[in-house]
């Protein structure tokens, strides 16, 4: 069996990068995915202006090493990306001794679906940007 996740959405905030004591790069960001909201009969809901009402879900994405560097260099808030990776569940006890749980996507690949930061660099061409 394989733990595989594929998500396409919009980056919610500027990626945050850190380096471990052993020198590994880690970059994290949030990704918003949306789908149409439906009523009890399965019909897509519309607002007063006739636009589709959407349910948005937020996902925590974590990248390592080369993928982490590329994301840190080229991904920006609002950019459309596709993430391929796997689910990773965590459990910890907070300072108040309450057991907490979390889930994140450990990204193996991030594909750019729109241009992000770095595309406006002096001397840069589209061939310089890893799509």
N, C-alpha and C positions, 0 to 999 in steps of 0.2 A: 504494500500500500504506500501511497505517496501523499505527503502533506504539501499541497500546492495551492497558492492563492494568486489570482490575477485581478488587479484593480485598476481602473482608469478613472481619474478625477482631477480635481484642482488642488494645488498645494495651498494649505491654509495659512502658513506663516513662513518667514525666512528660515531655512534650515539652520540647525545648530550643530556645530562641530566640536569634538573634543578628541584628545589623544590619550590612550592608555599609557601606563607606566612602561609597557613593553614596546611602545611606539606605534601601536595600531591606530588607524584613523577610524572614528565613529561619527557618522552624521545622522541626525534624526530630524524628521519633519512630520507634519500632519497632512493627511490627504482627505478631502471631502468627496464622497460619492453620493449621487442622488438618483432617485427613482420616483415615478409618478405616484402620488397618494391616491388610494382607491376607497370608494364607499363600500358599504356592506354588501352591495350587489356586484362589486367588482368593476364598477365604472370609474374612470379617471375623474378626479375632482378638479373643478375649475374655480378660480377666484372671480370676483365681481367684474374684472376686466377681461375675463375669458382666457386668462393664462393658466396653464397647468400648475396645480399645487404639488410641490415635491417634498418627499421625506429625504433629509440629508443625514448621512452617517459619517462620523469622523473616525479615522484610523491612524494609529501611531505607526510610523515607518522608521526602521533602523537599518542603516547601511554600514558596511565595513570596508576598509582599505581602499582599493581602486574605485569601487562604486561610490564610496563615501567621499572621496576627493572630487570625483566628477560632479556629484550632486552639490557639494559645497561650492564648487567653482561656477556652475552653470544654472542651477535651479533657483527660481525666485517665487515669492508669494504670488498666487493667482495662476501660475503656469499649469498647463495641462500635461500630465505625465501618466504613463502606464507602469505599474509596479508588478513584478513577478517575484515571488518569494514563498515563504512558509510562515504559518502561524506559530507563535511562541508564547506560551503561558508562563506567568511568573506569580510567585506567592511570597509575601513578606509580612512581618509583624511591625507595626508602626510604633512610635514612641509611647503611645497610650496602650500598648499591648493588644491592639486590635489587629486581627488577621486581615490582610488586604490581598486582593487578586488583581492581575492585569493581563492584558493581551496586546501583542504588537506583531507587526509583520516584519520579519527579517528578510530584507530585499536582496535577491541575487542579481536582479537586473532592473534598471530604471530607464524606460524609453521616453524620450521627449516628444510630446504630441503638439507642442507649440514652443515658440522661442522664449527663452528666459534671459537671465542676466548674462553679460559677456558678449551678447550679439552686437552690441554697439561699440565695441572696443575699436580704437583707431588701428587701421591696418588689418582688422579681422575680416574674414570672408565667411560665407555660409559653410564652406568646406572645412573651416576651423572648428565649427560647432558640432559636437558629437550627437547626432540625432538618433 
